[in-house]
Amino acid sequence: MSASAVRPVRAGAVTAVITLSCVVISLMQTLIVPLVPLLPRLLHTGPSDASWAVTATLLAAAVVTPISGRLGDMYGKRSVILASLLLVVVGSVLCAVSDDLVPVVAGRTLQGLATGVIPVSIGFLRDVLPAERVGGAVALVSAALGVGGAVGLPASAGIVQLADWHTLFWLAAALGAVCLALVATLLRESPNRSPGRFDLVGALGLAAGLVCLLLPTSKGAEWGWTSGPTLGLFAGGLLTLLLWGRYELRVAQPLVDLRIVARRPVLLTNLASLLVGFAMYATSLVLPQLLQSPAATGYGLGQSTLAAGLVLAPSGLIMMAFAPLSARLTARHGARVTLLTGLCVIGAGYGAGLFLMAEVWQIVLMSLIVSAGVGIAYAAGPALIMDAVPVTGTASANGVNSLMRSVGTSSSSAVTAALLAGTSTRLGSASVPTEQGFRTSFVVAALAAVLGIGTALLIPRARRSPAGPGPATAPAAGAAR
């Protein structure tokens, strides 16, 4: 049988396994959300300490993405994917057998470290798939991140209501084990590597700088935005990253090649990705609160946590549904046009949201519009990056791009939480956001989309044919069997 005859089957198997793995990884972000109000009681601790079960995962995910990308380029992307999935299994089992804060936070940290699989997977797809299949596969993987997050919330809420909370983590461990077995059995290592010495000093410096910046971003509302710890960590983070950047420019084999990152197409794409992440995450924070606000407020819809999760679950599926459209747009017009289209749809969704707040079906419609835009835009970032960087640096460059999306979501979380808290009002013994707070959050998210459009317009048009993501090498024989 000729290679061309078997290649579509192999491509389909590779795409399916990678997509499923990324769905499972993204589930780790929302897995614990229904448990957040219960964590102080379940873990025998206070609310402030219990919140580390969420914060640790976000910090670990942000730190690991550029590091895992470089490891994938150096030692093999399949190896890093396997290691990431193993972290999911180990972290989930640790949480599943624990009833105390420290082991649960440790397990959640391991789950966050597994997020490194995402940029590595995109690089893996570029390495092993035929050029004409890469765009569609990357679009599916990008959409899978939204599917995991959206579907994970109602699924987790349902499990928490019907079973012991440890069941969540046993299920996560089982899913991780299935993906681990599929990758080990069906996928072969990619042929493209960039051998060299791992930049341990650069990795530690980047990790320290990011933690110093992202920790006060996530804890600022609790600590106080003008408190000593918050301002001190922000200042320390900026200083650390400046020193890190100077070191990276001087070292022979840097963790992140800042000269490539500074290229206009890469720099602007990363900035646009940050704004996409900012605009996208507002729905995850605002809409559940709007749905669950008491009906007595006059604008709240009085839904339960499970009902709110079910209302928002279709948003993840719509991202997957729009992935083929994203791939076709990129193939015909280029990833820049795809990014612009997605950002325009996101902005239109938030604009419509200002008038779609009175009924549950209106929230569903607004969520679907924004999610469709995210589904279109998300795959454009990796495609633009792959157009602008060498094949041997794909995973590392996509790791930085994923990091920028994480910074966008973290910033959105902090800004939106501050907006809602600053406009909250008392209803009985509870404090609830006002209708004006919700509307202001929509306006801010829409402005982020507008800024993203302006940034995307500055990205140079690709000189290469938009049919494929740059000059990828031919897939290795037996990349999947």
KETIGU-301134 format. One record per residue (C-alpha): x, z, y; chain; residue number from 0. Coordinates in steps of 0.1 Angstrom, whole numbers, plus 5000, padded with zeros to 4 digits. Layout:
KETIGU-301134
    c1    c3    c2  mol  seq
     X     Z     Y    A  NUM
...
//
This chain:
KETIGU-301134
    c1    c3    c2  mol  seq
  5000  5000  5000    A    0
  5014  4991  5034    A    1
  5022  5017  5061    A    2
  4996  5002  5084    A    3
  4969  5007  5057    A    4
  4976  5044  5052    A    5
  4985  5053  5088    A    6
  4948  5058  5100    A    7
  4941  5082  5072    A    8
  4973  5101  5080    A    9
  4965  5101  5117    A   10
  4931  5115  5110    A   11
  4944  5143  5088    A   12
  4971  5153  5113    A   13
  4946  5153  5142    A   14
  4920  5173  5122    A   15
  4945  5200  5111    A   16
  4960  5204  5146    A   17
  4926  5205  5163    A   18
  4913  5231  5139    A   19
  4945  5252  5144    A   20
  4941  5250  5182    A   21
  4904  5260  5179    A   22
  4914  5291  5159    A   23
  4942  5300  5184    A   24
  4918  5297  5214    A   25
  4893  5320  5196    A   26
  4918  5348  5200    A   27
  4912  5348  5237    A   28
  4875  5356  5236    A   29
  4874  5374  5202    A   30
  4875  5408  5217    A   31
  4853  5402  5248    A   32
  4821  5417  5233    A   33
  4841  5448  5223    A   34
  4855  5455  5258    A   35
  4827  5480  5268    A   36
  4831  5498  5234    A   37
  4869  5499  5232    A   38
  4873  5534  5248    A   39
  4851  5549  5221    A   40
  4864  5528  5193    A   41
  4901  5534  5201    A   42
  4897  5570  5212    A   43
  4912  5564  5247    A   44
  4901  5558  5284    A   45
  4888  5526  5299    A   46
  4921  5519  5317    A   47
  4942  5522  5286    A   48
  4917  5503  5265    A   49
  4919  5473  5288    A   50
  4955  5467  5275    A   51
  4939  5452  5244    A   52
  4929  5423  5267    A   53
  4957  5423  5292    A   54
  4985  5423  5265    A   55
  4971  5390  5250    A   56
  4969  5372  5283    A   57
  5005  5383  5293    A   58
  5019  5373  5259    A   59
  5002  5339  5260    A   60
  5015  5331  5295    A   61
  5051  5342  5286    A   62
  5053  5324  5252    A   63
  5041  5289  5262    A   64
  5073  5275  5278    A   65
  5095  5294  5253    A   66
  5077  5281  5222    A   67
  5078  5246  5237    A   68
  5116  5247  5240    A   69
  5119  5261  5204    A   70
  5097  5233  5191    A   71
  5119  5207  5208    A   72
  5151  5223  5193    A   73
  5141  5235  5158    A   74
  5111  5215  5149    A   75
  5075  5216  5161    A   76
  5059  5221  5127    A   77
  5081  5251  5122    A   78
  5069  5266  5155    A   79
  5033  5258  5146    A   80
  5037  5276  5113    A   81
  5053  5306  5129    A   82
  5025  5308  5155    A   83
  4998  5307  5129    A   84
  5016  5334  5109    A   85
  5015  5356  5141    A   86
  4977  5351  5142    A   87
  4974  5363  5106    A   88
  4997  5393  5110    A   89
  4983  5403  5144    A   90
  4947  5401  5131    A   91
  4954  5421  5100    A   92
  4971  5448  5121    A   93
  4940  5451  5143    A   94
  4917  5450  5113    A   95
  4933  5480  5097    A   96
  4937  5501  5129    A   97
  4916  5525  5148    A   98
  4941  5535  5175    A   99
  4952  5519  5207    A  100
  4989  5512  5201    A  101
  4985  5492  5169    A  102
  4955  5473  5182    A  103
  4975  5464  5214    A  104
  5004  5453  5192    A  105
  4982  5431  5171    A  106
  4966  5416  5202    A  107
  5000  5409  5216    A  108
  5009  5390  5184    A  109
  4977  5370  5187    A  110
  4986  5361  5223    A  111
  5021  5350  5212    A  112
  5004  5325  5189    A  113
  4991  5306  5219    A  114
  5025  5288  5219    A  115
  5011  5265  5193    A  116
  4991  5245  5219    A  117
  5019  5227  5239    A  118
  5039  5223  5207    A  119
  5009  5207  5189    A  120
  5006  5182  5217    A  121
  5042  5173  5214    A  122
  5038  5171  5176    A  123
  5010  5146  5180    A  124
  5031  5124  5203    A  125
  5059  5124  5177    A  126
  5040  5116  5145    A  127
  5010  5095  5155    A  128
  5008  5058  5163    A  129
  5008  5053  5201    A  130
  4973  5040  5201    A  131
  4960  5072  5185    A  132
  4979  5097  5207    A  133
  4955  5097  5237    A  134
  4924  5104  5216    A  135
  4941  5131  5196    A  136
  4955  5149  5227    A  137
  4920  5148  5242    A  138
  4905  5164  5211    A  139
  4931  5191  5211    A  140
  4926  5198  5248    A  141
  4888  5200  5243    A  142
  4893  5223  5212    A  143
  4906  5250  5236    A  144
  4873  5251  5253    A  145
  4853  5249  5220    A  146
  4872  5280  5207    A  147
  4866  5300  5238    A  148
  4829  5291  5242    A  149
  4819  5294  5206    A  150
  4840  5325  5201    A  151
  4820  5347  5225    A  152
  4785  5344  5209    A  153
  4800  5345  5174    A  154
  4819  5376  5182    A  155
  4789  5392  5198    A  156
  4768  5385  5168    A  157
  4793  5399  5144    A  158
  4797  5431  5165    A  159
  4760  5436  5164    A  160
  4756  5430  5127    A  161
  4788  5444  5112    A  162
  4818  5467  5117    A  163
  4841  5456  5145    A  164
  4870  5453  5122    A  165
  4852  5423  5106    A  166
  4861  5403  5137    A  167
  4898  5406  5129    A  168
  4895  5401  5092    A  169
  4877  5368  5100    A  170
  4904  5359  5124    A  171
  4930  5366  5098    A  172
  4912  5344  5072    A  173
  4909  5315  5097    A  174
  4945  5318  5106    A  175
  4955  5318  5069    A  176
  4934  5286  5062    A  177
  4951  5268  5091    A  178
  4985  5281  5079    A  179
  4979  5267  5045    A  180
  4967  5233  5058    A  181
  4997  5229  5081    A  182
  5022  5239  5053    A  183
  5005  5215  5028    A  184
  4995  5185  5048    A  185
  5020  5181  5076    A  186
  5057  5172  5076    A  187
  5082  5180  5103    A  188
  5083  5156  5133    A  189
  5115  5135  5137    A  190
  5122  5142  5174    A  191
  5144  5171  5183    A  192
  5166  5182  5212    A  193
  5193  5203  5195    A  194
  5214  5228  5214    A  195
  5218  5265  5221    A  196
  5187  5285  5229    A  197
  5188  5299  5264    A  198
  5181  5336  5256    A  199
  5190  5348  5292    A  200
  5166  5322  5306    A  201
  5138  5332  5282    A  202
  5142  5369  5291    A  203
  5144  5361  5328    A  204
  5112  5340  5327    A  205
  5094  5366  5307    A  206
  5103  5394  5331    A  207
  5093  5373  5361    A  208
  5060  5362  5347    A  209
  5051  5397  5335    A  210
  5059  5411  5370    A  211
  5036  5385  5386    A  212
  5007  5384  5361    A  213
  5004  5421  5354    A  214
  4994  5430  5390    A  215
  4972  5399  5391    A  216
  4952  5413  5362    A  217
  4954  5449  5372    A  218
  4953  5447  5410    A  219
  4916  5455  5413    A  220
  4922  5486  5392    A  221
  4954  5497  5409    A  222
  4946  5486  5444    A  223
  4959  5453  5459    A  224
  4980  5471  5485    A  225
  4992  5499  5462    A  226
  5029  5504  5456    A  227
  5029  5493  5420    A  228
  5010  5461  5428    A  229
  5032  5451  5458    A  230
  5064  5462  5440    A  231
  5057  5441  5409    A  232
  5047  5410  5430    A  233
  5080  5413  5450    A  234
  5100  5420  5419    A  235
  5084  5390  5401    A  236
  5092  5366  5429    A  237
  5128  5378  5432    A  238
  5133  5376  5394    A  239
  5119  5340  5393    A  240
  5141  5329  5422    A  241
  5172  5343  5404    A  242
  5160  5328  5372    A  243
  5156  5293  5388    A  244
  5191  5295  5402    A  245
  5205  5304  5368    A  246
  5185  5276  5351    A  247
  5200  5250  5375    A  248
  5235  5261  5365    A  249
  5233  5266  5328    A  250
  5242  5236  5306    A  251
  5212  5239  5283    A  252
  5184  5255  5302    A  253
  5152  5269  5287    A  254
  5133  5248  5313    A  255
  5149  5218  5328    A  256
  5139  5224  5364    A  257
  5152  5190  5375    A  258
  5126  5174  5353    A  259
  5099  5199  5364    A  260
  5108  5190  5400    A  261
  5101  5153  5395    A  262
  5071  5144  5417    A  263
  5048  5133  5389    A  264
  5055  5164  5368    A  265
  5054  5188  5398    A  266
  5021  5174  5411    A  267
  5006  5173  5376    A  268
  5014  5209  5370    A  269
  4999  5219  5404    A  270
  4968  5200  5396    A  271
  4966  5216  5362    A  272
  4968  5250  5379    A  273
  4938  5241  5400    A  274
  4919  5228  5370    A  275
  4925  5261  5353    A  276
  4914  5280  5384    A  277
  4882  5260  5388    A  278
  4873  5261  5351    A  279
  4877  5298  5346    A  280
  4852  5308  5372    A  281
  4823  5298  5349    A  282
  4836  5322  5323    A  283
  4835  5351  5347    A  284
  4806  5344  5370    A  285
  4779  5329  5347    A  286
  4779  5358  5321    A  287
  4775  5383  5349    A  288
  4747  5363  5365    A  289
  4729  5359  5332    A  290
  4732  5397  5324    A  291
  4724  5410  5359    A  292
  4691  5429  5359    A  293
  4660  5409  5367    A  294
  4651  5437  5392    A  295
  4677  5423  5416    A  296
  4655  5392  5422    A  297
  4683  5368  5411    A  298
  4696  5383  5379    A  299
  4683  5368  5346    A  300
  4683  5400  5325    A  301
  4699  5385  5294    A  302
  4718  5404  5266    A  303
  4755  5398  5259    A  304
  4746  5379  5228    A  305
  4720  5358  5246    A  306
  4744  5351  5274    A  307
  4770  5339  5249    A  308
  4745  5316  5232    A  309
  4735  5302  5266    A  310
  4771  5293  5274    A  311
  4781  5282  5239    A  312
  4771  5245  5244    A  313
  4797  5242  5271    A  314
  4825  5242  5245    A  315
  4807  5216  5225    A  316
  4803  5194  5256    A  317
  4840  5195  5261    A  318
  4846  5181  5226    A  319
  4819  5155  5232    A  320
  4836  5142  5263    A  321
  4871  5141  5247    A  322
  4866  5105  5235    A  323
  4855  5095  5270    A  324
  4886  5111  5284    A  325
  4908  5091  5260    A  326
  4890  5058  5268    A  327
  4894  5064  5306    A  328
  4931  5071  5301    A  329
  4936  5041  5279    A  330
  4918  5018  5304    A  331
  4927  5032  5338    A  332
  4955  5057  5333    A  333
  4956  5095  5331    A  334
  4956  5099  5369    A  335
  4922  5083  5372    A  336
  4910  5105  5343    A  337
  4922  5137  5361    A  338
  4905  5126  5393    A  339
  4873  5119  5375    A  340
  4873  5153  5358    A  341
  4880  5171  5390    A  342
  4852  5153  5408    A  343
  4827  5163  5380    A  344
  4839  5199  5381    A  345
  4834  5200  5419    A  346
  4799  5184  5415    A  347
  4790  5210  5389    A  348
  4798  5239  5412    A  349
  4781  5222  5441    A  350
  4750  5219  5420    A  351
  4754  5255  5409    A  352
  4746  5266  5444    A  353
  4710  5254  5438    A  354
  4708  5261  5400    A  355
  4707  5298  5397    A  356
  4670  5307  5393    A  357
  4664  5299  5356    A  358
  4684  5301  5323    A  359
  4681  5263  5318    A  360
  4696  5258  5352    A  361
  4726  5279  5343    A  362
  4729  5258  5311    A  363
  4728  5226  5331    A  364
  4754  5237  5356    A  365
  4777  5250  5328    A  366
  4774  5217  5310    A  367
  4784  5197  5341    A  368
  4814  5218  5348    A  369
  4825  5218  5312    A  370
  4821  5180  5310    A  371
  4845  5178  5339    A  372
  4869  5202  5323    A  373
  4867  5181  5290    A  374
  4877  5150  5309    A  375
  4904  5166  5330    A  376
  4921  5188  5305    A  377
  4936  5160  5284    A  378
  4949  5142  5315    A  379
  4976  5168  5323    A  380
  4995  5164  5290    A  381
  4991  5126  5292    A  382
  5006  5125  5326    A  383
  5035  5148  5315    A  384
  5042  5127  5285    A  385
  5044  5096  5308    A  386
  5070  5113  5329    A  387
  5094  5131  5305    A  388
  5117  5121  5276    A  389
  5103  5122  5241    A  390
  5127  5150  5231    A  391
  5114  5172  5259    A  392
  5077  5168  5253    A  393
  5069  5202  5239    A  394
  5090  5220  5265    A  395
  5074  5201  5294    A  396
  5039  5207  5280    A  397
  5047  5243  5277    A  398
  5053  5245  5314    A  399
  5020  5226  5320    A  400
  5001  5251  5297    A  401
  5018  5279  5316    A  402
  5004  5265  5349    A  403
  4969  5264  5335    A  404
  4973  5300  5324    A  405
  4985  5310  5359    A  406
  4954  5292  5373    A  407
  4930  5311  5350    A  408
  4947  5344  5358    A  409
  4945  5337  5395    A  410
  4909  5327  5391    A  411
  4902  5359  5373    A  412
  4917  5381  5400    A  413
  4901  5362  5429    A  414
  4867  5360  5414    A  415
  4867  5396  5403    A  416
  4877  5406  5439    A  417
  4849  5384  5454    A  418
  4823  5399  5431    A  419
  4835  5434  5435    A  420
  4837  5431  5473    A  421
  4801  5419  5476    A  422
  4785  5442  5449    A  423
  4756  5465  5456    A  424
  4741  5495  5439    A  425
  4711  5493  5416    A  426
  4703  5527  5404    A  427
  4735  5541  5389    A  428
  4750  5507  5384    A  429
  4770  5484  5407    A  430
  4760  5447  5404    A  431
  4773  5416  5422    A  432
  4751  5402  5449    A  433
  4736  5367  5450    A  434
  4759  5359  5479    A  435
  4789  5370  5458    A  436
  4780  5345  5431    A  437
  4775  5317  5456    A  438
  4808  5324  5472    A  439
  4825  5323  5439    A  440
  4810  5289  5432    A  441
  4822  5277  5467    A  442
  4858  5289  5460    A  443
  4859  5272  5426    A  444
  4846  5240  5442    A  445
  4873  5242  5468    A  446
  4899  5245  5441    A  447
  4885  5213  5425    A  448
  4887  5196  5459    A  449
  4923  5207  5463    A  450
  4930  5194  5428    A  451
  4916  5160  5438    A  452
  4939  5159  5468    A  453
  4968  5168  5446    A  454
  4959  5142  5420    A  455
  4957  5115  5446    A  456
  4994  5122  5454    A  457
  5005  5117  5418    A  458
  5023  5083  5416    A  459
  5006  5057  5395    A  460
  5022  5053  5361    A  461
  5045  5023  5357    A  462
  5040  5022  5320    A  463
  5010  5008  5302    A  464
  4982  5034  5301    A  465
  4975  5024  5265    A  466
  5000  5049  5252    A  467
  5017  5080  5265    A  468
  5051  5067  5272    A  469
  5077  5054  5248    A  470
  5071  5074  5218    A  471
  5092  5067  5187    A  472
  5075  5054  5156    A  473
  5060  5081  5134    A  474
  5081  5093  5106    A  475
  5071  5081  5071    A  476
  5052  5109  5055    A  477
  5044  5128  5087    A  478
  5013  5137  5068    A  479
  5006  5133  5032    A  480
//
